[in-house]
Amino acid sequence: MVLWAPQDKKIVLIELTVPWKERCNEAYERTAKYTQLTEDCRKNGWKAWLFPVEVGTRRFPAKSMWKILTELGITSQQRKQAIRSVSSAAEKASCWS
């Protein structure tokens, strides 16, 4: 997912993965492929952030989910509700065949 504000030259890159709970760390490491893109954005005058986010298939949100919501200014009850919604969606999606 990409969020951007062209007038402010700000861009947020979000890589969402839905790994098994035990593999959240591995999923986080796979986002290295976006590091160069983030650096290129910065070289072109943009403020750029890369957030790898993992939500396990069994409704397990990794710490990265809490971090990005906090960084985006979503806190308290809104953050808890967002975590529940994302966790529920991940669980439902993992059941698809």
N, C-alpha and C positions, 0 to 999 in steps of 0.2 A: 504494500500500500504506500502511496506517496501523498503527502500533504504538502502544499506549497503556498507561499504568499509572494507572488511576483513583485508586488510593490515594495516589499520589505527585503526581498532577496533571501527568503528563508525557506528551507526545504527539510522535511522529515521523511526519512525512509524507514518503513516498518516491514520487517520480514517475519511473518507469522508461520510457525510450524506447529503441528499437532503430533508430537512423538509419544511413544509409550513413556510413562512416568520415569522409568529408569534411564531413558535416553535423552533427557532434556539437555544435559550438558553437551552431548554430541551435536544436537540440533543447533545449539548456540554457536558452536565452533564453525558450522557450515556457512554462516553468514559472512565469513571472511571474503567471499566473492564480491561483496558490495563495498568493501573498504576502498578500493580504487575509485569507484564511482563517487563515493562521498568525498574523497580527496579532490577529485576533479571539480566537483561542485564548489568546494572551498577555494580552489585556485582561480575559479571564475567569479569570485567575489560573493558567493552565497554563504550564508550561515547554514551549515548542514549537520544533521544528526542522523545517526543510524541506530535503530533500536531492533535488535533481534528479540522476538517475543515467542515464548513457548507456552502452550496450554496442552497438558497431557490428555490423552484420549479418555481417561477415566475421571474427568472433571478436575484434574490437578493443575491449578495455575502456578507456573513457576514464578520466582521473584521478579523476573523480567516484566511480567504483566503488571504487577503493582508499580514497578518503577516507571514504566512508560505512562501509565495513567496519572501518576503523581507529576511527572515532568510536563504533561500536557495540561496540568492544572485541575485535574479531576480528583477530588479528594472526598474523604468521609463516606457518607451514605451513597453518593453517586458512584464512587469507586467500587464499593461493595456490590452494588447492583450491576455495574458493568462486568465485574468479575463473575458474578453468578450467570449473567447472560452469555458471556463468552464461553464459560465452562459448560453450560448446557448445550450450546451450539456445537462445541467440540465433541461432546459425548454423542449427540445425535448424528453428526457427520461420520463418526467412526463406525457407526452401525450400518452404513450404506454398503451394499454389495455390488 
